[in-house]
Amino acid sequence: MVMGWIQLVLPGSGYPAGHRQLPKPFSFQECQRGFSRISPTAGACFRFRGGWPMLLLAGHLWSSFCFTSTEGTQNFSILVTAEPWFPIVGTDVNLIPEDQMENVLTCTWYRWDLSIKNQILVYELPPSSKVEHKNSYTGREIVKTDCSLHINNVSLQDGGYYMIQKNTTGASEAGQIFLVVIEGTMQPKRPKGLSGVAVAGIFILGVVLITAVIFLVSYKILSNSMGEESDSSISLAS
């Protein structure tokens, strides 16, 4: 499974290796403007069409560029994983927060950053069991009882950061994952193996063809030999 957080020491961040408290990320608009300054042809941040190394590099660049040191920090202590690792366009994906559900009151999913305008949905756990859809909801997201997020029929535009925030009876905590959606087709079904009768038929046909070829070659050689002997006899008689 794809790890939702990577323990990196960013230049100037001041966080030691292994520290899970990451700075607040830039918004999508800020990050897109940053990429435009780097390269005018960079395009949208989520359209990666290269090979596997390019995809992994793109995810690393996102992690390095979109996270910077700021005064306000969020406790990113929840590990989020994706199943499958890299969903193909048109398939489904599950974003699963690996954390306990004890004392959790609400779960909120975000796209790109922890801002109200980028909220996907808010799930209130039992006894309320209520789901409230927000601005970034596309109609394809479904939250489950364990607060995991299921996305149907993913597209390239679904790639990017997804964040979950759990409000508990104590302090709130959050988790994040960078989702990479790839283009491609589903694996074709393997052709069914030939039956025993078909294999036997092919074998017999092969034997017959080989026998026929040998017979024709032998007949041709024998005919030529008999013709030469006949010519020799006629010559001697004359």
N, C-alpha and C positions, 0 to 999 in steps of 0.2 A: 504494500500500500504506500501511497505517496505521503510523505511526512508533511504535516501542515505548518511546521515551523522549522527553521534551520538555525542552528547555533553558530552565528557568525559574529565576528568583532568588526563593526563598521568603523571606518576612519573617523576619529573624533567623536565617536558615540559615547565612549567612557564606560561601556558595559563589558564586563569580563566574559570569557568563554563560558558557555553553559548557563548564562543568565537568561531566564525566560521573559524578563520584563522588557518588551520592545517599545521603541518610541512610536508615537502616533504617526500613521502613514499620511502621505499627501492624498488629496482627492484625485479622482480620475482626471479631472480637467487640468489640475496642476501638473500631474505626471505627463499628460499628453503634451502640454505646452513645453515641458522640459525636454521631451524627446524631439519636438519640433525644433528646438534651439540646437540640439545636437546634430540632427540631420533633417533637412526639409522633406526628404523622401521617406522618412520613417513610417508615416501613416499612423493608423490607429494602433494602439499598444497591443491589441489582442490578436492581430491577424498574422500568425506565424505559419508560413507555408514551406519552410525548409525541412531538412531531415531531422533525425533524432538529436544529433548534437546541437543543431540550431534551436530546437525546442527547449532543451535543457539550458542552453546559454541564455535564451530569452527569459526564462524563469529566474535565472540568477541575476540578470540585469535588472529585472523588476525588483527583486529583493534588495539589491544594492542601491538602486536609484530612488525608489519610492519611500524608503525608510530613512529618516534623518533625525538628528538629535533636536528635540524641542523641549520646552519646559514641561508641558503636560504629557504624562505617560499613562498607558493603559496596561493593566496586568494581563498579559497574554500568557496564561498558564494552562490553557486547554489545548491538547493535541488534537488536531483535526486531520482525518484521513479521507482519501477518495477511493471509491470502488466503482468502476475500474480505475487503474492508474491514470491512463490517458484516454478518455472517452472519444469515440469516433462520432463525427457529425451524424445526427439522426438517431443516436442511441440514448440511453438513460445513464445517469450517474447519481451516486449517493455520496453526500458529504457527511461524515460521521464524526461527531465529537467524542473523543475517548475520555470520558470523565464521569464521575458519580452524579446521580440525579437527586441525591439527598438534599433537602431544604431548598430545592430550586422552585422559584415562584413563576418566572417567565423566561422564555428563550426568544431572543431577537436575532434574526439573520439579516446581514447587510451585504451589499455588493459594492466593492471598491474601497469603501472606508466607513468608519463609524460615525456617520452623519444621518440626521433624520431623513433628509431627502433621498438617501440611498438605502433606506430600510426596505427589505423584501416582505417580511411578515413578522408578527409578534404572536407567540404561542403561550397562552396561559395554561399552566398545568392544572390537573384536577384539584379541587372539585369543579372549577370553572370549565376547563377543557375547551377554551375558546381560541380561535385563530383569527387574527385581524390582518388583512392584507394592506400593504403600504405602497408607496410610490414606485418602487422598483419591482413590484410583482408583475410577472408576465403571463400568469395563468398556467404556467407549466411547473411551478414549484409546489411541493407538498411537504409539510412538516410531519414527522412521525412522533410517537409518544416518547421516544428517547432523545428528542430534539434534533435528530438527523434530518438533513434536507435532501429530498429527492427531486431531481430536475428531469423532466421528460423532454425527449427530442432536442438534444442540445445542438447548438450551432456555434460557429466560430465566435460570434459576438458574446457567447456565454463565458468565454475564457476570461480569466482575471482573478482578482482577489475576492474571496468570500470570507466573511467574518461572522462569528456567533458571539453573542453576549448573554451570559446567564446572570439573572438577578436572583440572589438567594436571600435567606433571612439574615445573612451576614453581609460580607462585601461582595460586590459583583466581580465576575471574572470573564475573560474573553479568549477566543481562539481564532486562528486564521489559517487559510490555505490558499495557495495559488493554483488555480485550475487551468490546465492546458487541454484544449480541445483540438483534435487533429482531423484533417481531411483523409478520406479513404473509404474503402468499401468493406463490407462484411466479408469474412473469410468464406469462399465458396465451399459448398458441400463436396466432400470427396466422393468420387464416383464409386458406386458399389462394386465389389469384387465380382469377377466372373464365376458363374456356377461351375460345378464339376463337369456337367454335361457339355457346357460350352468349351471348357479347356480340353476335354477329350476329343470333341469334334475338330477343334483347331489342330490338335496333334495328329489326328488321323488324316486330315486334309493335307497337312504338311508332308507326311510320309508318302501319301499318294502322289503329290506333285514331284517330290524328289525321285520317286520310283519311275514316274513317267519321263522325267528328264534323262535319267540314266538309261532307260530303254531306248529313247530316241537317239541318244548319242551312240549307244552300242550298235543300233541298227544302221546308222549312217556309216560308222566305221566298217561294219561287216559288209555293207553294200559296196563301199569303195574297194574293199579288199577283193571281193568276188569279181568286180568289174575289171580290176587289174589282172587277175588270173585268167579271165576270159580273153583279154586282149593278148596276153602272152601266148595262149594256146593257139589262137588264130595266126599269130606271127610265125610260130613254129611249123604249123601245117602248111603254110604257103611257102 
